[in-house]
Amino acid sequence: MAAALLAVSTAVHSELYPFGGGVTSTGNVNRGATTWSNNCARCHELRSPTEFRDDIWKPIMTHMRIRAGLTGGQTRDVLAFL
């Protein structure tokens, strides 16, 4: 499941950010789940990863990287989890 999700994320990322875009789709799923539950829950009720499509999560995470002060690695990990 995670490999399929990562493959879709990579394809969507390439389509949305053909020149880099600041977020890559390689990350650690386990660290992403931890960051998701520890960091995002401080301000939000945790949403289901399936609530949005991958192409919607990417701009959300790009925005939240800035707002929440996430590192690039944390952002990549959360996207891998999602």
Secondary structure as UniProt FT lines:
FT   HELIX           2..16
FT   TURN            18..19
FT   TURN            21..22
FT   HELIX           29..39
FT   HELIX           40..42
FT   HELIX           49..51
FT   HELIX           54..68
FT   HELIX           72..81
//
